[in-house]
Amino acid sequence: MATFTRVPLVFSTSTLPPATASSKPLNRHCHKCNCVASASPLTRKVPECSSLSFLNTRSSFSSQIPSLSARQNKGFRRTAAVLASMADLSTVLVTGAGGRTGQIVYKKLKEGSDQFVARGLVRTPESKETIGGADDVFVGDIRDSATLVPAMQGVDALVILTSAVPKMKPGFDPTKGERPEFYFEDGAYPEQVDWIGQKNQIDVAKEAGVKQIVLVGSMGGTNPNHPLNSLGNGNILVWKRKAEQYLADSGVPYTIIRAGGLQDREGGIRELLVGKDDELLQTETKTIARPDVAEVCIQALKFEDAKFKAFDLASKPEGVGTPTKDFKALFSQITTRF
């Protein structure tokens, strides 16, 4: 939110003759255009400039311009109306705003400026520059609670999109029939990012009075032997599930979205599907476009039907079914709290 600062007028009467009924003093100097007014009574044309600072606001000259207070009052009312309007908006913080899905959520919130005040949290200054470098993007480390506090102040809702990311070991040659091997960088294991990092976010958000937390997780958490858990020996789904349970037990209104396989495809053109307990993984419809996940995150902030619910999310193939537009109806289908 912008900060309004009132700059006081500075008055000087060192060269001004005493005000009389016949002598109406003018300011010698206009601070914007450097024009100088006459020291004599008002017998010549006032210099043409857009702003005159009055040396004596109680002089008879100032009484000749009643429109000043009117303009000030009008400006005050306009400012008050803007502030009141902004107060009605929901301030939403997106963590992981530098990620592929996080960037989409942050951008959508910015585009919905009539409903939301967007904030982002990224890990590095480089990530901040990647998404535009705006003042509403904070740099912090989710593993360090203290760095999250500034971004959380005054936030109404939090969308958590942070996640550990496995990296492929170099030297992989698919032409030799080799299988890729993965690893996590030091300090960026799922236990540190998906458990401790998300727990820190939930704790700081709760302390700051955040009213709703949307957490994006992943399908597959019911199966400890899921292949994703073997990547880099990180047990990523195990730690994600633990963070989801912590959020559900926190007392903060929540929406837990367990997305299927994420695809970099166009959103808004498919019928979305919700499920529970990884049932969708047993079907052919177990993937979803990132923009669709982003849209569900934002829609979850608008409907009470989305609160205190956890669900799997996927979509039908493009061209099959009807693209989802009624998100209230979508959330109404969900009955599972975890």
Backbone hydrogen bonds in HBPLUS format (Angstrom, degrees):
<---DONOR---> <-ACCEPTOR-->    atom                        ^
c    i                          cat <-CA-CA->   ^        H-A-AA   ^      H-
h    n   atom  resd res      DA  || num        DHA   H-A  angle D-A-AA Bond
n    s   type  num  typ     dist DA aas  dist angle  dist       angle   num
A0016-LEU N   A0013-THR O   3.46 MM   3  5.13 163.1  2.49  97.8 102.6     1
A0020-THR N   A0023-SER O   3.16 MM   3  4.93 163.8  2.18 135.9 140.1     2
A0037-ALA N   A0028-ARG O   3.14 MM   9  4.97 142.9  2.28 111.2 122.3     3
A0030-CYS N   A0035-CYS O   3.23 MM   5  5.65 147.1  2.34 152.8 160.5     4
A0034-ASN N   A0030-CYS O   2.90 MM   4  5.30 139.9  2.06 161.1 161.7     5
A0043-THR N   A0041-PRO O   2.67 MM   2  5.73 115.3  2.09 120.8 104.1     6
A0059-SER N   A0056-ASN O   3.00 MM   3  5.40 167.1  2.02 116.7 120.4     7
A0064-GLN N   A0061-PHE O   2.91 MM   3  5.39 154.3  1.98 109.5 118.0     8
A0065-ILE N   A0062-SER O   3.10 MM   3  5.61 167.3  2.11 115.0 118.4     9
A0068-LEU N   A0065-ILE O   3.29 MM   3  6.11 169.6  2.30 121.9 124.2    10
A0071-ARG N   A0067-SER O   2.76 MM   4  5.96 152.4  1.83 147.9 155.0    11
A0072-GLN N   A0068-LEU O   2.84 MM   4  6.17 156.4  1.90 151.3 158.8    12
A0073-ASN N   A0069-SER O   2.81 MM   4  5.99 161.8  1.84 149.3 153.8    13
A0074-LYS N   A0070-ALA O   2.88 MM   4  6.06 156.9  1.93 144.3 151.2    14
A0075-GLY N   A0071-ARG O   2.80 MM   4  6.00 157.1  1.85 147.4 154.0    15
A0076-PHE N   A0072-GLN O   2.80 MM   4  6.05 152.1  1.88 146.9 155.1    16
A0077-ARG N   A0073-ASN O   2.88 MM   4  6.13 159.1  1.92 148.5 153.8    17
A0078-ARG N   A0074-LYS O   2.89 MM   4  6.15 155.3  1.96 146.1 153.4    18
A0079-THR N   A0075-GLY O   2.87 MM   4  6.08 162.0  1.91 149.2 153.9    19
A0080-ALA N   A0076-PHE O   2.83 MM   4  6.02 160.8  1.86 150.2 156.0    20
A0081-ALA N   A0077-ARG O   2.89 MM   4  6.08 149.8  1.98 143.5 151.6    21
A0082-VAL N   A0078-ARG O   2.98 MM   4  6.28 154.3  2.05 147.8 154.5    22
A0083-LEU N   A0079-THR O   2.90 MM   4  6.17 164.6  1.93 154.5 158.4    23
A0084-ALA N   A0080-ALA O   2.88 MM   4  6.04 156.0  1.94 145.1 152.0    24
A0085-SER N   A0081-ALA O   2.90 MM   4  6.09 153.1  1.97 143.2 150.8    25
A0086-MET N   A0082-VAL O   2.87 MM   4  6.15 157.4  1.92 150.8 157.0    26
A0087-ALA N   A0083-LEU O   2.90 MM   4  6.10 144.2  2.03 142.1 152.2    27
A0088-ASP N   A0085-SER O   3.10 MM   3  5.29 139.9  2.26 100.1 111.2    28
A0089-LEU N   A0086-MET O   3.04 MM   3  5.24 153.5  2.12 105.0 113.3    29
A0090-SER N   A0115-GLN O   3.14 MM  25  6.48 169.5  2.15 150.1 147.7    30
A0117-VAL N   A0090-SER O   2.87 MM  27  5.97 156.8  1.92 134.5 136.6    31
A0156-ASP N   A0091-THR O   2.83 MM  65  5.19 152.3  1.90 137.9 147.4    32
A0157-ALA N   A0091-THR O   3.14 MM  66  6.50 158.4  2.19 154.5 156.5    33
A0092-VAL N   A0117-VAL O   2.88 MM  25  6.14 155.9  1.94 153.3 160.2    34
A0119-ARG N   A0092-VAL O   2.82 MM  27  5.96 131.6  2.05 168.0 162.1    35
A0093-LEU N   A0157-ALA O   2.97 MM  64  6.43 159.7  2.01 158.7 160.6    36
A0159-VAL N   A0093-LEU O   2.83 MM  66  6.17 165.8  1.85 166.2 167.7    37
A0094-VAL N   A0119-ARG O   2.93 MM  25  6.16 156.3  1.99 134.1 139.9    38
A0121-LEU N   A0094-VAL O   2.84 MM  27  6.10 140.4  1.99 160.6 153.8    39
A0095-THR N   A0159-VAL O   3.00 MM  64  6.36 161.3  2.03 161.4 167.3    40
A0161-LEU N   A0095-THR O   3.08 MM  66  5.62 139.1  2.25 124.5 136.4    41
A0096-GLY N   A0121-LEU O   3.14 MM  25  6.11 133.0  2.37 146.2 157.1    42
A0099-GLY N   A0096-GLY O   3.04 MM   3  5.56 165.6  2.06 117.1 121.8    43
A0097-ALA N   A0121-LEU O   3.19 MM  24  5.74 157.9  2.24 150.0 150.4    44
A0103-GLN N   A0099-GLY O   2.86 MM   4  5.77 157.3  1.91 146.3 150.0    45
A0104-ILE N   A0101-THR O   3.08 MM   3  5.26 120.6  2.45  99.2 113.6    46
A0105-VAL N   A0101-THR O   3.11 MM   4  6.49 159.6  2.15 154.4 159.6    47
A0106-TYR N   A0102-GLY O   2.96 MM   4  6.14 170.7  1.97 155.6 158.1    48
A0107-LYS N   A0103-GLN O   2.96 MM   4  6.08 160.3  1.99 145.1 150.7    49
A0108-LYS N   A0104-ILE O   2.91 MM   4  6.10 160.0  1.95 150.7 156.2    50
A0109-LEU N   A0105-VAL O   2.97 MM   4  6.21 155.9  2.03 152.3 158.6    51
A0110-LYS N   A0106-TYR O   3.04 MM   4  6.31 154.9  2.10 146.8 153.7    52
A0111-GLU N   A0107-LYS O   2.95 MM   4  6.23 152.2  2.03 147.7 155.5    53
A0112-GLY N   A0108-LYS O   2.99 MM   4  6.23 131.7  2.23 137.5 150.4    54
A0112-GLY N   A0109-LEU O   3.09 MM   3  4.97 129.3  2.36  91.5 105.5    55
A0115-GLN N   A0112-GLY O   2.88 MM   3  5.63 166.0  1.90 125.6 130.2    56
A0116-PHE N   A0112-GLY O   2.92 MM   4  5.95 156.8  1.98 152.0 158.8    57
A0120-GLY N   A0136-ASP O   2.97 MM  16  6.37 157.8  2.02 143.4 146.6    58
A0138-PHE N   A0120-GLY O   2.73 MM  18  6.04 166.4  1.75 154.7 151.9    59
A0122-VAL N   A0138-PHE O   2.88 MM  16  6.31 159.6  1.92 161.9 167.5    60
A0140-GLY N   A0122-VAL O   2.90 MM  18  6.20 162.5  1.93 167.0 172.7    61
A0127-SER N   A0124-THR O   3.12 MM   3  5.28 121.9  2.47 100.1 113.3    62
A0128-LYS N   A0124-THR O   3.18 MM   4  6.57 151.7  2.26 145.8 153.9    63
A0129-GLU N   A0125-PRO O   3.04 MM   4  6.37 156.7  2.09 149.3 154.0    64
A0130-THR N   A0126-GLU O   3.03 MM   4  6.28 144.9  2.16 141.2 151.3    65
A0131-ILE N   A0127-SER O   3.29 MM   4  6.65 142.1  2.44 145.5 152.5    66
A0131-ILE N   A0128-LYS O   3.25 MM   3  5.55 132.6  2.49 101.4 112.2    67
A0133-GLY N   A0128-LYS O   2.74 MM   5  4.88 138.6  1.91 150.9 137.5    68
A0132-GLY N   A0129-GLU O   3.10 MM   3  5.03 164.1  2.13 107.1 108.4    69
A0137-VAL N   A0134-ALA O   3.13 MM   3  5.67 158.5  2.18 118.1 119.6    70
A0144-ASP N   A0141-ASP O   2.84 MM   3  5.43 164.5  1.86 122.3 127.6    71
A0147-THR N   A0144-ASP O   3.08 MM   3  5.82 142.6  2.22 120.1 128.6    72
A0148-LEU N   A0145-SER O   2.94 MM   3  5.37 156.7  2.00 114.4 122.1    73
A0152-MET N   A0148-LEU O   3.22 MM   4  6.39 140.9  2.38 150.0 161.3    74
A0152-MET N   A0149-VAL O   3.08 MM   3  5.20 130.6  2.33 102.4 115.7    75
A0155-VAL N   A0152-MET O   3.18 MM   3  5.44 153.8  2.26 136.7 131.2    76
A0211-LYS N   A0156-ASP O   2.76 MM  55  5.39 143.4  1.89 134.6 144.5    77
A0158-LEU N   A0212-GLN O   2.93 MM  54  6.39 156.8  1.98 154.5 162.0    78
A0214-VAL N   A0158-LEU O   2.74 MM  56  6.15 165.7  1.76 164.6 169.4    79
A0160-ILE N   A0214-VAL O   2.75 MM  54  6.15 160.2  1.79 165.7 172.3    80
A0216-VAL N   A0160-ILE O   3.16 MM  56  6.22 169.1  2.17 163.6 164.7    81
A0167-LYS N   A0183-TYR O   2.77 MM  16  5.35 173.9  1.78 162.5 164.3    82
A0183-TYR N   A0167-LYS O   2.79 MM  16  5.35 144.7  1.91 146.4 158.3    83
A0169-LYS N   A0181-GLU O   2.73 MM  12  5.55 172.1  1.74 152.7 155.0    84
A0176-LYS N   A0173-ASP O   3.11 MM   3  5.80 162.1  2.14 119.1 124.4    85
A0177-GLY N   A0174-PRO O   3.06 MM   3  5.22 161.3  2.10 111.2 113.3    86
A0188-ALA N   A0185-GLU O   2.91 MM   3  5.32 156.0  1.97 137.1 137.9    87
A0192-GLN N   A0189-TYR O   2.89 MM   3  5.34 124.7  2.20 110.8 124.8    88
A0193-VAL N   A0189-TYR O   2.93 MM   4  6.17 156.4  1.99 156.6 164.4    89
A0194-ASP N   A0190-PRO O   2.70 MM   4  4.93 130.0  1.95 124.6 140.8    90
A0196-ILE N   A0191-GLU O   3.01 MM   5  6.35 174.1  2.02 156.1 156.2    91
A0197-GLY N   A0192-GLN O   2.96 MM   5  5.99 133.1  2.18 123.0 137.2    92
A0199-LYS N   A0195-TRP O   2.84 MM   4  5.91 157.5  1.89 152.2 159.5    93
A0200-ASN N   A0196-ILE O   2.89 MM   4  6.08 157.9  1.94 149.6 155.3    94
A0201-GLN N   A0197-GLY O   3.18 MM   4  6.41 155.4  2.25 138.6 144.7    95
A0202-ILE N   A0198-GLN O   2.99 MM   4  6.24 160.4  2.03 151.2 155.9    96
A0203-ASP N   A0199-LYS O   2.92 MM   4  6.15 162.5  1.95 154.4 159.1    97
A0204-VAL N   A0200-ASN O   2.94 MM   4  6.11 171.2  1.95 156.9 158.9    98
A0205-ALA N   A0201-GLN O   2.91 MM   4  5.95 157.9  1.96 145.6 152.6    99
A0206-LYS N   A0202-ILE O   2.95 MM   4  6.06 158.4  1.99 145.9 151.7   100
A0207-GLU N   A0203-ASP O   3.01 MM   4  6.24 159.5  2.06 147.9 153.4   101
A0208-ALA N   A0204-VAL O   2.94 MM   4  6.12 143.1  2.08 142.2 152.4   102
A0210-VAL N   A0205-ALA O   2.99 MM   5  5.26 169.3  2.00 154.8 151.5   103
A0209-GLY N   A0206-LYS O   3.16 MM   3  5.21 157.0  2.22 101.7 108.7   104
A0213-ILE N   A0253-PRO O   2.93 MM  40  6.44 150.1  2.02 149.2 158.6   105
A0255-THR N   A0213-ILE O   2.92 MM  42  6.37 142.0  2.06 154.4 155.6   106
A0215-LEU N   A0255-THR O   2.88 MM  40  6.28 157.9  1.93 157.0 164.4   107
A0257-ILE N   A0215-LEU O   2.84 MM  42  6.15 165.0  1.87 161.7 166.8   108
A0217-GLY N   A0257-ILE O   2.69 MM  40  5.85 160.4  1.73 146.7 153.8   109
A0219-MET N   A0259-ALA O   2.97 MM  40  5.68 155.6  2.03 143.0 138.2   110
A0223-ASN N   A0220-GLY O   3.16 MM   3  5.78 165.0  2.19 119.1 123.8   111
A0226-HIS N   A0223-ASN O   3.04 MM   3  5.37 154.3  2.11 121.3 120.2   112
A0229-ASN N   A0226-HIS O   2.91 MM   3  5.67 146.9  2.02 123.2 131.6   113
A0230-SER N   A0227-PRO O   3.03 MM   3  5.41 145.3  2.16 108.0 117.8   114
A0231-LEU N   A0228-LEU O   3.31 MM   3  5.51 151.5  2.40 102.3 110.0   115
A0235-ASN N   A0229-ASN O   2.97 MM   6  3.87 151.5  2.05 137.9 130.5   116
A0233-ASN N   A0230-SER O   3.05 MM   3  4.78 172.5  2.06 113.7 112.8   117
A0234-GLY N   A0231-LEU O   3.04 MM   3  6.01 156.7  2.10 127.6 130.6   118
A0238-VAL N   A0235-ASN O   3.06 MM   3  5.36 124.9  2.38 104.8 119.1   119
A0239-TRP N   A0235-ASN O   3.22 MM   4  6.60 158.0  2.27 158.1 163.6   120
A0240-LYS N   A0236-ILE O   2.98 MM   4  6.18 154.5  2.05 146.6 154.4   121
A0241-ARG N   A0237-LEU O   2.96 MM   4  6.01 160.0  2.00 140.9 146.3   122
A0242-LYS N   A0238-VAL O   3.12 MM   4  6.37 147.8  2.22 139.1 147.8   123
A0243-ALA N   A0239-TRP O   3.10 MM   4  6.38 154.1  2.17 145.4 151.3   124
A0244-GLU N   A0240-LYS O   2.95 MM   4  6.28 153.8  2.02 150.8 158.6   125
A0245-GLN N   A0241-ARG O   2.99 MM   4  6.26 156.4  2.05 148.1 153.6   126
A0246-TYR N   A0242-LYS O   3.03 MM   4  6.27 151.4  2.11 142.2 150.3   127
A0247-LEU N   A0243-ALA O   2.98 MM   4  6.27 154.2  2.05 148.6 154.7   128
A0248-ALA N   A0244-GLU O   2.98 MM   4  6.26 162.3  2.01 150.4 155.2   129
A0249-ASP N   A0245-GLN O   3.02 MM   4  6.21 138.3  2.20 141.9 152.6   130
A0250-SER N   A0247-LEU O   3.03 MM   3  5.01 158.3  2.08 104.9 111.8   131
A0308-PHE N   A0254-TYR O   2.65 MM  54  5.03 127.8  1.92 140.5 157.1   132
A0256-ILE N   A0309-LYS O   2.93 MM  53  6.36 165.1  1.95 151.1 156.1   133
A0311-PHE N   A0256-ILE O   2.96 MM  55  6.38 156.2  2.02 163.6 167.9   134
A0258-ARG N   A0311-PHE O   2.79 MM  53  5.92 175.6  1.80 162.1 160.8   135
A0313-LEU N   A0258-ARG O   2.90 MM  55  5.92 145.9  2.02 144.3 139.7   136
A0260-GLY N   A0313-LEU O   2.93 MM  53  6.00 133.8  2.14 173.3 168.4   137
A0261-GLY N   A0286-LYS O   3.01 MM  25  6.38 153.7  2.09 149.7 142.6   138
A0288-ILE N   A0261-GLY O   2.88 MM  27  6.03 155.9  1.94 158.0 153.3   139
A0263-GLN N   A0288-ILE O   2.89 MM  25  5.92 142.2  2.03 144.4 147.6   140
A0290-ARG N   A0263-GLN O   2.88 MM  27  5.79 158.3  1.93 161.2 157.6   141
A0324-THR N   A0270-ARG O   3.14 MM  54  6.52 155.8  2.20 133.0 128.1   142
A0316-LYS N   A0271-GLU O   2.87 MM  45  5.50 162.6  1.90 162.6 167.7   143
A0273-LEU N   A0314-ALA O   2.76 MM  41  5.15 170.3  1.77 139.0 137.3   144
A0314-ALA N   A0273-LEU O   2.97 MM  41  5.15 161.9  2.00 148.0 152.0   145
A0275-GLY N   A0312-ASP O   3.05 MM  37  4.80 148.1  2.15 122.3 127.1   146
A0312-ASP N   A0275-GLY O   2.88 MM  37  4.80 171.2  1.88 126.1 128.6   147
A0279-GLU N   A0276-LYS O   3.01 MM   3  5.97 163.4  2.03 131.8 135.8   148
A0281-LEU N   A0278-ASP O   3.11 MM   3  5.42 145.7  2.23 104.9 114.6   149
A0282-GLN N   A0279-GLU O   3.11 MM   3  5.65 159.6  2.15 112.3 118.6   150
A0283-THR N   A0280-LEU O   3.07 MM   3  5.30 161.9  2.10 112.1 114.6   151
A0315-SER N   A0287-THR O   3.02 MM  28  6.31 131.4  2.27 168.7 164.3   152
A0292-ASP N   A0289-ALA O   3.00 MM   3  5.36 131.0  2.25 107.0 120.1   153
A0293-VAL N   A0289-ALA O   3.22 MM   4  6.68 151.6  2.30 150.9 159.1   154
A0293-VAL N   A0290-ARG O   3.06 MM   3  5.13 117.2  2.47  99.3 114.6   155
A0294-ALA N   A0290-ARG O   2.95 MM   4  6.26 161.9  1.98 157.6 162.9   156
A0295-GLU N   A0291-PRO O   2.95 MM   4  6.13 152.2  2.03 138.7 146.0   157
A0296-VAL N   A0292-ASP O   3.03 MM   4  6.26 156.4  2.09 146.3 151.9   158
A0297-CYS N   A0293-VAL O   3.02 MM   4  6.31 152.8  2.09 149.0 156.5   159
A0298-ILE N   A0294-ALA O   3.17 MM   4  6.51 158.2  2.22 149.0 153.4   160
A0299-GLN N   A0295-GLU O   2.87 MM   4  6.08 163.4  1.90 153.2 158.4   161
A0300-ALA N   A0296-VAL O   2.91 MM   4  5.94 142.6  2.05 142.1 151.2   162
A0301-LEU N   A0298-ILE O   3.06 MM   3  5.40 148.9  2.16 106.0 115.1   163
A0302-LYS N   A0299-GLN O   3.00 MM   3  5.27 157.3  2.05 109.0 116.4   164
A0306-ALA N   A0303-PHE O   3.11 MM   3  5.67 164.4  2.13 112.7 117.7   165
A0307-LYS N   A0304-GLU O   3.07 MM   3  5.50 162.3  2.10 115.5 120.8   166
A0310-ALA N   A0336-THR O   3.06 MM  26  5.93 159.2  2.11 140.3 142.9   167
A0320-VAL N   A0317-PRO O   3.07 MM   3  5.60 157.2  2.12 139.1 139.4   168
A0330-LEU N   A0326-ASP O   3.21 MM   4  6.51 146.9  2.32 134.7 144.3   169
A0331-PHE N   A0327-PHE O   2.91 MM   4  6.13 165.8  1.93 151.8 153.4   170
A0332-SER N   A0328-LYS O   2.95 MM   4  6.08 143.0  2.08 140.4 151.4   171
A0333-GLN N   A0330-LEU O   3.22 MM   3  5.56 147.9  2.33 103.6 112.4   172
A0334-ILE N   A0331-PHE O   3.09 MM   3  5.50 151.1  2.17 109.2 117.4   173
